[in-house]
């Protein structure tokens, strides 16, 4: 009888827990998203399209995707190489580097931006030298890519690392025994096992880069049609009371990120990709 | 799949030297790769951090301490810490609950809920802020109903708390779901068989087993809350001196060329995040250790 009472009590507890947590998630996450989407779509397709192809909004979106793409290409290569070195080579100080990889996740984005301004800004040593050659980093597009590279540095590394650790090295050794060089072995044996995790890390960093604001606002300055990325554009439109324009660009960013997330989910389900941790 | 033949390396017969030569990339290539990776890490991550520290201490320690002691800096940090504490407590309680629901209960739509938890990661902080303004603002669906009752959310402190809570929803859940899955249900079921209720089972069995996972999620939540900028910026309205967190203070300082305070506050935030990172590394070792020692 006591056991029965406990079971009934437990069932009630489970239901209460389920509905409380789902309610919290619904109010906190789902409701704001639905509201934003509805408000963006409410005036109809014509106004939505007009706000989207507005030259400033369109340029901001193009710049966002372009800088994110440049960042992802660099990060996919350097991230894979870094994961490789951390897993395969016993470099002195490896555990220290491994612990510091996540620094960009811990440092506030505004602080990241400020660091880059201090180091590469027009008045800094590096900035002055580069300026003599006519190269600008801060308040120019390369600064945006640099900020994105910093904030998304850990994604590919943390996604590739566990897969590389669990990879059976016998296949690589067999390839080498059969006379394949290091590069051929990597291309033909290791890479096919790694690419889903490289893609996952790249997708996560791309999604992060699309929305990055704090660091970019510091390094990009405020030049419309030159360094204004989509999040900066959205903020500008909110500030000037142009809410519908802000909502439209937001909806596009939101939809892009959701598509990436869905794609990664499908990839994971298909290949059983080993995720981050 | 190949069978796992992970043997103790010392027991393996030493391979013929020429085989090792073939297996390992040339030491030159290896050295170049290691050098390039470490150089990239240093240039991208370390040098900017050190540049900030150098900039702050250019004039010595005293100006730094003076800048940190300013009342507006203290107020901003107080605000950041308060918001962080609230958001962390709420999201930790909720995160543990939802992780338990996701791993211990079966219901229709569970996979969907699992995906929804991650959404705040995919949403730009600016967009998150805008969402809250649209929902809780004076003309918003909820705001229209709340404001006449004297509850002001947007352009006030509750909005900043909500924004911080929104961006940190996934951290504890994401950390705990794999930990709870790996832990399995046997211990909890044993407690149940012995007549323990859910509450007692949680405190006596589940929580002690997942405490390092909780600690890791909490650390991530604290780091993100302290550093949150975009979402808080949009909902705060950024009224000078009124509702300002540390990150808002930094941005305003840079914008208005009062950079000493901004640099000093940035360095303090960077130092805090470094400490949190050390904590994360410590916790991760415990997490991995626990995984190996589990029966």
Interface residues (C-beta under 8 A of the other chain):
Chain A: X2 X3 X6 X9 X10 X13 X14 X17 X18 X20 X21 X22 X24 X25 X28 X29 X30 X31 X32 X33 X35 X36 X39 X78 X81 X82 X84 X85 X89 X91 X97 X99 X100 X101 X102 X103 X104 X105 X106 X107 X108 X109 X110 X111 X112 X114 X115 X116 X117 X118 X119 X124 X149 X150 X153 X168 X170 X171 X172 X173 X176 X177 X179 X182 X207 X208 X210 X211 X212 X213 X214 X217 X218 X230 X231 X234 X235 X238 X243 X246 X247 X250 X253 X254 X257 X258 X260 X261 X265 X277
Chain B: X2 X4 X5 X19 X22 X23 X24 X25 X26 X29 X30 X33 X34 X36 X37 X38 X40 X41 X44 X45 X46 X47 X48 X49 X51 X52 X55 X94 X97 X98 X100 X101 X104 X105 X107 X113 X115 X116 X117 X118 X119 X120 X121 X122 X123 X124 X125 X126 X127 X128 X130 X131 X132 X133 X134 X135 X140 X141 X162 X165 X166 X169 X175 X178 X192 X195 X196 X197 X198 X199 X220 X223 X226 X227 X228 X229 X230 X233 X234 X246 X247 X250 X251 X254 X262 X263 X266 X269 X270 X273 X274 X276 X277 X278 X280 X281
